Amino acid sequence: MKTMTDLNRRLDRFYLISIFLTSASSIYFETFLNRFFAISKWEEYGYLIVSITMVGYSLGGILLYLFKDFFLKSYKEVLFLIPFFLMILFPLSFYLISINLFNPLELQNEDLWLTQVINIGEYYLSIFPIFVLVGIYIGINYLVLQRSTNKIYTFDLIGASIGSLLILLFMYFVHPFYLLSAILPFLLLISFLNIKIFINKHRKLLYILSLILFVSSELWIILFNRADFCEYKAIYAPLHVENNKIVAEVKSPQGYYLILDNYTERLDTELSNNYSILNVKEYPIGYGLYKDGNRVTTLLRESLFDPSYIKASLDLFPYILKKDPSVLLIGSHGGFRIKEVLNSETSSIIVLESDDIINSYLKRINGINKNKKVKINKESPISFLERTQEYFDIIDISTDFLNQNNVNKYSFTKEALSLFLVHLKKDGILSIPVSISESTVYALKIVKTAMEILKSLNIKTPENHILIYRSSWNARILISMSPFSSREIQKLKDFCYIRSFDASYYPGINPQNVTNIWNDLPPIFPQNNKSSSSPQDSLMEDVQKVIFSKSKFFSFSDLFNIDPSSFDKPNFFSAINFKELRRIFKLIALLPREEIGFLVNFGVIIQSIIFALFILLLPLVREIRTLKIKRLLLNEILYFLSLGLVFMFIEILFIEKFSLVLNNYTSSFAIVLASMLLFSGFGSYYSQKYVRNPRKGINIAISFIIFLLLFYTIFLDKILINLIDFFPILKFTFIILLISPLAFFMGFPFPLGLSSFKEDKSHLLPWALSINGAFSIIATPLANILAIFYGYRLILILSIFLYSLVIISFPDRNVLSIKEE
C-alpha cells in the first residue's frame, strides 16, 4: 500500500516533469519568434523578442506576489488551465505578429516613426500574455514546492536547454514559418499530465477535448499561416518576379536559404559606367542566393559565363599590378571571383569559402573544381592564416564576404588585418572592399586600422602604403608592406580614368588639384549646411583627415568613432560616438541602416529600466515598513538584481567569443545556451546539499566563479586563438570544458537564494523571480552597448563585480524573518 510520502513524491515528479515541458516549450517559442523575426524582418530587431519575453516572465511573478493567496488557493485550477490557454495562444500570437505591419525602416522617418512604435506595442500585446502565463506557471510551482526550489530550478534550466536544442534540430527539417507546430505536442503532454494529477472525474472527455484543441491549433498554424518576407527585404521583389523559379531550398540553423532563377539575378558587382566602350556585353547572369531573405551572393552559372565584364570591374586593379600572382581569395562571390582571377592569369589560387551552401555549390562547377590552380578550403581566414606558412602576392577579400555571416566581422579587426599583412610577400597587396553607398565611415574605419597596423610594424610613412579608389557605391582599399611606387600610382590613375572610377587617395594626392570626379559623393552631413553643384568626393576629403590627423573622430560633427575593430570589440558596423547620442538621434534619418539596429538597444534598455523600477518599487513600498532591519530588503533586491544581470552577461559574452572559434554564430549560440543551461541545472540540483547551510554553498560557488572569471579575463582570448585551428569535434569539446565548470557553480546562487524565502517571507519569492527577470531584460542591451563601446573584457570584469555583490548581499534566512515587534 502506498504511503502518503510515496504519493507526495509521485506528485512532485509530475510537477517537475510539467515544469520541464513548460520551460522547454517557452524557450522553444521564444527562439522560434527570434528566428521568425530574423527572416520576416531584420535580425537586429530580435532584441524586441527578448524584451517582451522577460517582461512577461516578470509580470507573471508580480501577479503572483500581489495575489498570492488567490493563486495558492486555486493553484490546481490555474496549473490545469494554463496549458490549454497556451495551446490557444501560441498559434493566435503567431498569427497576430504575422499580420503586424511593422517596418523598422520607418523608425528613421520623423513623420512615420510613431506608427511603428504602435506596431511594436502590438507585438507586446500579442506575445507577452504567453510568457505571463509561463511565469505564473513556473512561479506557482516554486510556491507550492518550496522544499524543492533547487529541483524546480534544475528542471526549469534543463527543460530550457532541451527546448533550445530541439528547435535547432527541427530547423533542419521544418520550414521556419511552420516550426511552431513541432512544439505543440509538448503542451498536449502537459495537459494530459495535469488531467492525471488534478482531475478525478470525466478524464476521458477531457483527454478528448485536449486532443481536439491540439489538432485545431495545429491546423490553424498550417492553414492560416500568414508569415511572409517583409516587402522591404532583398528577396521580396525577385521572389515575386514573373517566371521566377526556386532552384533550391535549404533549411538549417545557420539560415533559411533560397536559390532563385529569374531575369533580375545578375552579378551584383561594381562595373564601370563605360562598360559599353570596353566591349562588355552585359552584367553576367547567375542564380541569386538568399539567406533569411537577405541577398548573400550571385552563384556562377558556368554555361552562361562571359568574361568580357572583367575588364570593367572595380575589383580588377590589383591584378593589373601583379603578373602571375599567387592569390588568397577570402570569399568567392559565388564562384565569380575565382573565374575572374583565373582570367587574369594567376599562378595559384587558394579560396577560403566558409559558407556551407556556396562551398558545396563550388564543388559542382567543373571549371573550378577540376582546375589544378584552384584549391578551395572550407575555413575562416583567421584559422587558415594562423596555421599556414604560405605567403601571397595578393590577398583579396570578396565584396560580399562581410555580410555573408556575422562572424566574418572578425576578418576586419585589427588583429585579422595584421595577420593578412604579415602573410603578404614583400611587395604583396591586401585588397579590402568597403561599401560607401550610405556612408564613408566604414571605409575610413579601415583606413585608420591600416594606419595603426602599419605604424605598429615600424613603417615610418604608412601613408605611402595605401591606395583607395572607388565607384559611386563601393570602394577598394589597397594596402602593401612596401610603399607604392610612382609607376603603380600612375597605373591607378590610368585604370580609373579609362573606367570612370575615382582615385580617392594615393601618396602625394592633393585634393584641391583634383578636377575630374566621375562619381559624385557628397558628404552625408554637409559642413555649415553648404552644398555644391559640382561633383564632390567626400571620401577623398575625409581620408586626408584620418591619415594626416591624430583626431579620434572624423566627421564634421564628430558623430562617428572610427577606432579599429578588435577581437575584444569586433562590431564593425557600430561606429557611433557615444558622446554625441543626442545629436545622433536628431539626425537618425541620415544614419546608415547598420547603425539603427544598434540604436534599438537604447530603446530596449530605456523601457527595461522603467519596467524594472516598477517591479522594484511596487513591492518595496508595501514591504519596507514591516521590516525591523530595512537593509535586509535591499539585500534581497541587490542579490537577485545582480544574478539577473550577470547570467545574461556571461551568456552573451560566451556566444560572441566562441563564434570566432566555430566561425558560425548559430553554432555558438546553440552550444553556449545548451551547455550553460544544462550544467547550471546540474549545479542547481547539487546545491541542495547546502540547503541547510546556504551561506556555505554560496561562498564555495562564488569563490570558484570569481576565480574562473579572473582566469577567463586573462587567458580566454589566447585560448580561443589556439582553438581556431582545431578539428570541429575538438572545438566543441574544449568549449564545453570551458563552459561547464563555470555554469555548474552559476547554478548555485539562485535556488539557494530562493530557499531563504520561507514561512512569513514566502510571499516575496515571486517578487525575487520578477526582479531576476526584469534585470535580465536590461542585461542584453546593456551588454551589447558596453561591449561595443568598451569591449567584452569589461563584461568579464563587471561579472566579477556583480558576483562580489551576490556574495555580499546574500539574504541569510536566519535574519530575514525579523519583523517589527
Order of alpha helices (4+ residues) and beta strands (2+ residues): alpha-alpha-alpha-alpha-alpha-alpha-alpha-alpha-alpha-beta-beta-beta-beta-alpha-beta-alpha-beta-alpha-alpha-beta-alpha-beta-alpha-alpha-beta-alpha-beta-beta-alpha-beta-alpha-alpha-alpha-alpha-alpha-alpha-alpha-alpha-alpha-alpha-alpha
